[in-house]
């Protein structure tokens, strides 16, 4: 190579490096997003940005431990919450590529003791959150479990074996559901005959160079360099404990550096991984032909006119958000250890700083500022409230609720949740404000036989009147 060629090559690399770096103004604007995090006694997090394969921003703010005054560092490990889902999806993709399963297989091929719901549920349905299965947390809340009760994959499976119905026909709609991603763990373990955390490490984390990433199936295990998470309330911060010990849908721990290494594969996959990362971005339409932008463990959409692949996560006080803008070769990883950090908003603010908005302008049409009161089919004041009282039992959740009347107010009692008022919306439709709706079921003689209770991601759970 002659001197001229060497100078040209050197100029090329200088150009690439300069093109990847952030400007001083961009860095200052990003720093300003975390001004509150450096106040005394404040938790925070770590933020990493990669551009064109080079980490151009890597900083940490706030405390990893309020009790001991330990600061967060760029190497601090955080629980990533539901960011974990794309890694579980990758596990399924690898088995699909190896011919050990097909994403279009009926899940009962690998989980033969699962109930037959009368409709075929495929692994693909679970990947897209279109399976119709009831989600773990909604079910357990109706069963009386509290937020700080430990819950595991084994707990979910035990409850799933008793389920009699789905929220909807598979493929009919999108409804975010942790259940499917937890059941994929069972599928992976049944096929590989290995424990999920060890298999993920050997087949994904190690091959991709993610040395500080692991699946945590014991929330009480001591692992060095992990942040402690906190809830923020009006009077300060309180330590949060991640009692939820399940894996597949959550509880993967990682660093911003490892996550940026992962995200770079959406731009420039490691040799041999091209098809796998492309498959992760697979989207499929719903049964009616409408779009579903949830692919295999990631959301595929756009922001400010740029294609975007992303996902957020939350567990205990941890909040996480990862995103990649493939055409800009831009990856952003945000890991925090307090509940009000709003990692998703931070990611959007960073993207606004780094990307010129090229989305088309639209003329906004103001909507009429009028409210229409719902029409009731009859005067609820004439309904006999005593008719709704009694003891109700769910065989699917092995749980009992008592409905009683107190000072002309319907109340519901659960041994673990306590007592709450019930509002009568209209005849045979009740609601526990902020928690659930109850649809009363009667027989041909107009006698109440039970109620179907719906709570967000668990619909029409049957409670029979005793």
LINQUIJO-V595862 format. One record per residue. N is the residue number from 1. SS is DSSP state (H for helix, E for strand, L for the rest). Layout:
# LINQUIJO-V595862
n:N ss:SS
n:N ss:SS
This chain:
# LINQUIJO-V595862
n:1 ss:L
n:2 ss:L
n:3 ss:H
n:4 ss:H
n:5 ss:H
n:6 ss:H
n:7 ss:H
n:8 ss:H
n:9 ss:H
n:10 ss:H
n:11 ss:H
n:12 ss:H
n:13 ss:H
n:14 ss:H
n:15 ss:H
n:16 ss:H
n:17 ss:H
n:18 ss:H
n:19 ss:H
n:20 ss:H
n:21 ss:L
n:22 ss:L
n:23 ss:L
n:24 ss:H
n:25 ss:H
n:26 ss:H
n:27 ss:H
n:28 ss:H
n:29 ss:H
n:30 ss:H
n:31 ss:H
n:32 ss:H
n:33 ss:L
n:34 ss:L
n:35 ss:H
n:36 ss:H
n:37 ss:H
n:38 ss:H
n:39 ss:L
n:40 ss:L
n:41 ss:L
n:42 ss:L
n:43 ss:E
n:44 ss:L
n:45 ss:E
n:46 ss:E
n:47 ss:E
n:48 ss:E
n:49 ss:E
n:50 ss:E
n:51 ss:E
n:52 ss:L
n:53 ss:L
n:54 ss:E
n:55 ss:E
n:56 ss:E
n:57 ss:E
n:58 ss:E
n:59 ss:E
n:60 ss:E
n:61 ss:E
n:62 ss:L
n:63 ss:E
n:64 ss:E
n:65 ss:E
n:66 ss:L
n:67 ss:L
n:68 ss:L
n:69 ss:L
n:70 ss:E
n:71 ss:E
n:72 ss:L
n:73 ss:L
n:74 ss:L
n:75 ss:L
n:76 ss:L
n:77 ss:E
n:78 ss:E
n:79 ss:E
n:80 ss:L
n:81 ss:H
n:82 ss:H
n:83 ss:H
n:84 ss:H
n:85 ss:H
n:86 ss:H
n:87 ss:H
n:88 ss:H
n:89 ss:H
n:90 ss:H
n:91 ss:H
n:92 ss:H
n:93 ss:H
n:94 ss:H
n:95 ss:H
n:96 ss:H
n:97 ss:H
n:98 ss:L
n:99 ss:L
n:100 ss:L
n:101 ss:L
n:102 ss:L
n:103 ss:L
n:104 ss:L
n:105 ss:L
n:106 ss:E
n:107 ss:H
n:108 ss:H
n:109 ss:H
n:110 ss:L
n:111 ss:L
n:112 ss:L
n:113 ss:L
n:114 ss:L
n:115 ss:L
n:116 ss:L
n:117 ss:L
n:118 ss:L
n:119 ss:L
n:120 ss:L
n:121 ss:L
n:122 ss:E
n:123 ss:H
n:124 ss:H
n:125 ss:H
n:126 ss:H
n:127 ss:H
n:128 ss:H
n:129 ss:L
n:130 ss:L
n:131 ss:L
n:132 ss:L
n:133 ss:L
n:134 ss:L
n:135 ss:L
n:136 ss:H
n:137 ss:H
n:138 ss:H
n:139 ss:H
n:140 ss:H
n:141 ss:H
n:142 ss:H
n:143 ss:L
n:144 ss:L
n:145 ss:L
n:146 ss:L
n:147 ss:L
n:148 ss:L
n:149 ss:L
n:150 ss:L
n:151 ss:E
n:152 ss:L
n:153 ss:H
n:154 ss:H
n:155 ss:H
n:156 ss:H
n:157 ss:H
n:158 ss:H
n:159 ss:H
n:160 ss:H
n:161 ss:L
n:162 ss:L
n:163 ss:L
n:164 ss:L
n:165 ss:L
n:166 ss:L
n:167 ss:L
n:168 ss:L
n:169 ss:L
n:170 ss:L
n:171 ss:L
n:172 ss:L
n:173 ss:L
n:174 ss:L
n:175 ss:L
n:176 ss:L
n:177 ss:L
n:178 ss:H
n:179 ss:H
n:180 ss:H
n:181 ss:H
n:182 ss:H
n:183 ss:H
n:184 ss:H
n:185 ss:H
n:186 ss:H
n:187 ss:H
n:188 ss:H
n:189 ss:H
n:190 ss:H
n:191 ss:H
n:192 ss:H
n:193 ss:L
n:194 ss:L
n:195 ss:L
n:196 ss:H
n:197 ss:H
n:198 ss:H
n:199 ss:H
n:200 ss:H
n:201 ss:H
n:202 ss:H
n:203 ss:H
n:204 ss:H
n:205 ss:H
n:206 ss:L
n:207 ss:L
n:208 ss:L
n:209 ss:L
n:210 ss:L
n:211 ss:L
n:212 ss:L
n:213 ss:L
n:214 ss:E
n:215 ss:E
n:216 ss:L
n:217 ss:L
n:218 ss:L
n:219 ss:L
n:220 ss:L
n:221 ss:L
n:222 ss:L
n:223 ss:L
n:224 ss:L
n:225 ss:L
n:226 ss:E
n:227 ss:L
n:228 ss:L
n:229 ss:E
n:230 ss:E
n:231 ss:E
n:232 ss:E
n:233 ss:E
n:234 ss:L
n:235 ss:L
n:236 ss:E
n:237 ss:E
n:238 ss:E
n:239 ss:E
n:240 ss:E
n:241 ss:L
n:242 ss:L
n:243 ss:L
n:244 ss:E
n:245 ss:L
n:246 ss:L
n:247 ss:L
n:248 ss:L
n:249 ss:L
n:250 ss:L
n:251 ss:L
n:252 ss:E
n:253 ss:E
n:254 ss:E
n:255 ss:L
n:256 ss:H
n:257 ss:H
n:258 ss:H
n:259 ss:H
n:260 ss:H
n:261 ss:H
n:262 ss:H
n:263 ss:H
n:264 ss:H
n:265 ss:H
n:266 ss:H
n:267 ss:L
n:268 ss:L
n:269 ss:L
n:270 ss:L
n:271 ss:L
n:272 ss:L
n:273 ss:L
n:274 ss:H
n:275 ss:H
n:276 ss:H
n:277 ss:H
n:278 ss:H
n:279 ss:H
n:280 ss:H
n:281 ss:L
n:282 ss:L
n:283 ss:L
n:284 ss:L
n:285 ss:L
n:286 ss:L
n:287 ss:L
n:288 ss:L
n:289 ss:L
n:290 ss:L
n:291 ss:L
n:292 ss:L
n:293 ss:L
n:294 ss:E
n:295 ss:L
n:296 ss:L
n:297 ss:L
n:298 ss:L
n:299 ss:E
n:300 ss:E
n:301 ss:E
n:302 ss:E
n:303 ss:E
n:304 ss:L
n:305 ss:L
n:306 ss:E
n:307 ss:E
n:308 ss:E
n:309 ss:E
n:310 ss:E
n:311 ss:E
n:312 ss:E
n:313 ss:E
n:314 ss:E
n:315 ss:E
n:316 ss:L
n:317 ss:L
n:318 ss:E
n:319 ss:E
n:320 ss:E
n:321 ss:E
n:322 ss:E
n:323 ss:E
n:324 ss:E
n:325 ss:E
n:326 ss:H
n:327 ss:H
n:328 ss:H
n:329 ss:L
n:330 ss:E
n:331 ss:E
n:332 ss:E
n:333 ss:E
n:334 ss:E
n:335 ss:E
n:336 ss:E
n:337 ss:L
n:338 ss:E
n:339 ss:L
n:340 ss:L
n:341 ss:L
n:342 ss:L
n:343 ss:H
n:344 ss:H
n:345 ss:H
n:346 ss:H
n:347 ss:H
n:348 ss:H
n:349 ss:H
n:350 ss:H
n:351 ss:H
n:352 ss:H
n:353 ss:H
n:354 ss:H
n:355 ss:L
n:356 ss:L
n:357 ss:L
n:358 ss:L
n:359 ss:L
n:360 ss:L
n:361 ss:L
n:362 ss:L
n:363 ss:L
n:364 ss:L
n:365 ss:L
n:366 ss:L
n:367 ss:L
n:368 ss:L
n:369 ss:L
n:370 ss:L
n:371 ss:L
n:372 ss:L
n:373 ss:L
n:374 ss:L
n:375 ss:L
n:376 ss:L
n:377 ss:L
n:378 ss:L
n:379 ss:L
n:380 ss:H
n:381 ss:H
n:382 ss:H
n:383 ss:L
n:384 ss:L
n:385 ss:H
n:386 ss:H
n:387 ss:H
n:388 ss:H
n:389 ss:L
n:390 ss:E
n:391 ss:E
n:392 ss:E
n:393 ss:E
n:394 ss:E
n:395 ss:L
n:396 ss:L
n:397 ss:L
n:398 ss:L
n:399 ss:E
n:400 ss:E
n:401 ss:E
n:402 ss:E
n:403 ss:E
n:404 ss:E
n:405 ss:E
n:406 ss:E
n:407 ss:L
n:408 ss:L
n:409 ss:E
n:410 ss:E
n:411 ss:E
n:412 ss:E
n:413 ss:E
n:414 ss:E
n:415 ss:L
n:416 ss:L
n:417 ss:L
n:418 ss:E
n:419 ss:E
n:420 ss:E
n:421 ss:E
n:422 ss:L
n:423 ss:E
n:424 ss:E
n:425 ss:E
n:426 ss:E
n:427 ss:L
n:428 ss:L
n:429 ss:E
n:430 ss:E
n:431 ss:E
n:432 ss:E
n:433 ss:L
n:434 ss:L
n:435 ss:L
n:436 ss:E
n:437 ss:E
n:438 ss:E
n:439 ss:E
n:440 ss:E
n:441 ss:E
n:442 ss:E
n:443 ss:L
n:444 ss:L
n:445 ss:L
n:446 ss:L
n:447 ss:L
n:448 ss:E
n:449 ss:E
n:450 ss:E
n:451 ss:E
n:452 ss:E
n:453 ss:E
n:454 ss:E
n:455 ss:E
n:456 ss:L
n:457 ss:L
n:458 ss:E
n:459 ss:E
n:460 ss:E
n:461 ss:E
n:462 ss:E
n:463 ss:E
n:464 ss:E
n:465 ss:E
n:466 ss:L
